Amino acid sequence: MSETRDPRMAPPARRIVLDQQPTTVAPPAPQPHNGHSAVARSATLPTPQPPALRGFYQATERMRTDGLSIHYGAKRAVNEVSLPVRQGEVLALIGPSGCGKTTLLRSLNRLVDLTESAHRTGRIMLDGEDVDLLDVTRLRRRVGMLFQQPNPFPMSIFDNVAYGLRNRGSRRPRRHQLEPVVIESLERAGLLDEVKDNLNHPALALSGGQQQRLCIARSLAVRPEVLLLDEPCSALDPLSTAVIEETITKLRADVAIVIVTHNLQQAQRVADQVAFMYLGDMVEYGPAGQVFGSPKAERTRAYVSGSFG
């Protein structure tokens, strides 16, 4: 019996031979740095909606790349990308496999530096400071990261969320001191109602979607300013994906979020701004509605229409 295709799914991708370099559309001019200014909060949101229908948030720039290039040996992975990352917005990095979007994401908290052959030029700024001048451990607390596969530690739910708090000082705080932050972080990650009756439950016994939200809670507990998400729903079922996406849209009021996704429908659902990457270049950057609805670059139009991928 043939399988009925979900009408919401993108049509099968067709690869084409490329005969020219992509047309590059410049990003917007830098905005004045506002430091740690407050961000207006919105009411709790329902199931994720297209960006045009969501509540509006004040956008505050937290990070910026200026002329960022990354090479692995002689191979160029990212080519002179200048890009703002703002609190109050979700920035989606899209593009075909091997286009540089994950390398760009991993550079923001210097995970790329762990690769011996990697060489980076240009600047990455966090609240006006060059990340190369910051202690890398402190940087990774301020710029947290979530990976494709959930990676909870083999300990309880409570201890997973409290892990970063216990390991950032010489004196280990007691459980009663940590509990308010753990509870708040689980609530912000959309997991509290499902686990509040047994925080001593082994984290590895949770479902995949619950484990991913637990990892979000663990990141949120140390009060990051930026959260990097590398295809966080690629291993999850549709219901778990919907819950994660709802969590992302709520969090953007308090944390700048950058997400790498191959799922164009997901990018349309959660992103406020979209950057399309191709062969290491940032071909186009702009509001999600514009990039998907009326892209400026022909290469972007071909990608979002499913002509290649």
SULTA-V721384 format. One record per backbone hydrogen bond with DSSP energy under -1.0 kcal/mol. CO is the residue of the C=O (numbers start at 1). NH is the residue of the N-H. E is the energy in kcal/mol with one decimal. If there is no record, write none. Layout:
# SULTA-V721384
co->CO nh->NH e->E
co->CO nh->NH e->E
This chain:
# SULTA-V721384
co->6 nh->9 e->-1.8
co->34 nh->37 e->-1.1
co->50 nh->53 e->-2.3
co->51 nh->54 e->-1.1
co->60 nh->87 e->-3.3
co->62 nh->127 e->-3.4
co->63 nh->85 e->-2.6
co->64 nh->125 e->-3.1
co->65 nh->83 e->-1.4
co->66 nh->123 e->-2.3
co->68 nh->81 e->-2.7
co->69 nh->121 e->-2.6
co->70 nh->77 e->-2.9
co->70 nh->78 e->-1.9
co->71 nh->119 e->-2.6
co->72 nh->75 e->-2.0
co->75 nh->72 e->-2.9
co->78 nh->70 e->-2.0
co->81 nh->68 e->-2.3
co->83 nh->65 e->-2.4
co->85 nh->62 e->-2.8
co->85 nh->63 e->-2.1
co->86 nh->89 e->-1.2
co->87 nh->60 e->-2.3
co->89 nh->257 e->-1.5
co->90 nh->272 e->-2.8
co->90 nh->273 e->-2.2
co->91 nh->259 e->-2.9
co->92 nh->275 e->-2.8
co->93 nh->261 e->-1.7
co->94 nh->277 e->-3.1
co->96 nh->99 e->-1.3
co->99 nh->280 e->-1.9
co->100 nh->104 e->-2.5
co->101 nh->105 e->-2.3
co->102 nh->106 e->-2.8
co->103 nh->107 e->-1.3
co->105 nh->108 e->-1.2
co->106 nh->111 e->-2.1
co->106 nh->112 e->-1.1
co->107 nh->110 e->-1.4
co->111 nh->114 e->-1.7
co->112 nh->115 e->-2.0
co->115 nh->118 e->-1.7
co->117 nh->73 e->-2.5
co->119 nh->71 e->-2.6
co->121 nh->69 e->-2.1
co->123 nh->66 e->-2.8
co->124 nh->131 e->-2.7
co->125 nh->64 e->-1.7
co->126 nh->129 e->-1.9
co->129 nh->126 e->-3.1
co->130 nh->133 e->-2.0
co->131 nh->134 e->-1.2
co->135 nh->139 e->-2.6
co->136 nh->140 e->-2.1
co->138 nh->142 e->-1.9
co->139 nh->143 e->-2.3
co->142 nh->225 e->-2.7
co->142 nh->226 e->-2.1
co->144 nh->228 e->-2.8
co->146 nh->230 e->-2.9
co->153 nh->155 e->-2.6
co->155 nh->203 e->-2.4
co->156 nh->160 e->-2.0
co->157 nh->161 e->-1.9
co->158 nh->162 e->-2.3
co->162 nh->166 e->-2.2
co->163 nh->167 e->-1.2
co->174 nh->178 e->-1.4
co->175 nh->179 e->-1.9
co->178 nh->182 e->-2.3
co->179 nh->183 e->-2.8
co->180 nh->184 e->-2.3
co->181 nh->185 e->-2.5
co->182 nh->186 e->-2.3
co->183 nh->187 e->-2.1
co->184 nh->188 e->-2.4
co->185 nh->189 e->-1.8
co->186 nh->191 e->-2.8
co->186 nh->192 e->-1.2
co->187 nh->190 e->-1.4
co->191 nh->194 e->-1.2
co->192 nh->195 e->-1.1
co->192 nh->196 e->-2.2
co->195 nh->198 e->-2.0
co->198 nh->201 e->-1.6
co->199 nh->158 e->-2.6
co->201 nh->157 e->-1.8
co->202 nh->205 e->-1.4
co->203 nh->206 e->-1.7
co->207 nh->211 e->-2.7
co->208 nh->212 e->-2.0
co->209 nh->213 e->-1.9
co->210 nh->214 e->-2.2
co->211 nh->215 e->-2.1
co->212 nh->216 e->-1.7
co->213 nh->217 e->-2.5
co->214 nh->218 e->-2.4
co->215 nh->219 e->-1.9
co->216 nh->220 e->-2.5
co->217 nh->221 e->-1.7
co->220 nh->223 e->-2.0
co->225 nh->256 e->-2.4
co->226 nh->144 e->-1.9
co->227 nh->258 e->-2.2
co->228 nh->146 e->-2.9
co->229 nh->260 e->-2.9
co->231 nh->234 e->-1.4
co->233 nh->236 e->-1.7
co->237 nh->241 e->-2.6
co->238 nh->242 e->-2.2
co->239 nh->243 e->-1.7
co->240 nh->244 e->-2.4
co->241 nh->245 e->-2.6
co->242 nh->246 e->-2.0
co->243 nh->247 e->-2.2
co->244 nh->248 e->-2.4
co->245 nh->249 e->-2.1
co->246 nh->250 e->-1.6
co->247 nh->251 e->-2.3
co->248 nh->252 e->-1.3
co->250 nh->253 e->-1.1
co->251 nh->254 e->-2.0
co->251 nh->255 e->-2.0
co->252 nh->88 e->-1.9
co->256 nh->227 e->-3.0
co->257 nh->91 e->-2.9
co->258 nh->229 e->-3.1
co->259 nh->93 e->-2.8
co->260 nh->231 e->-2.0
co->263 nh->267 e->-2.1
co->264 nh->268 e->-2.1
co->265 nh->269 e->-1.8
co->266 nh->270 e->-2.4
co->267 nh->271 e->-2.2
co->272 nh->288 e->-2.0
co->273 nh->92 e->-2.6
co->274 nh->286 e->-2.0
co->275 nh->94 e->-2.5
co->276 nh->283 e->-1.9
co->276 nh->284 e->-1.2
co->278 nh->281 e->-2.1
co->280 nh->79 e->-3.1
co->281 nh->278 e->-2.6
co->281 nh->283 e->-1.1
co->283 nh->25 e->-2.9
co->284 nh->276 e->-3.0
co->286 nh->274 e->-2.9
co->287 nh->291 e->-2.6
co->288 nh->292 e->-2.5
co->289 nh->293 e->-1.7
co->290 nh->294 e->-2.4
co->297 nh->301 e->-2.1
co->298 nh->302 e->-2.2
co->299 nh->303 e->-1.9
co->300 nh->304 e->-2.8
co->301 nh->305 e->-1.3
co->302 nh->307 e->-2.5
co->303 nh->306 e->-1.5
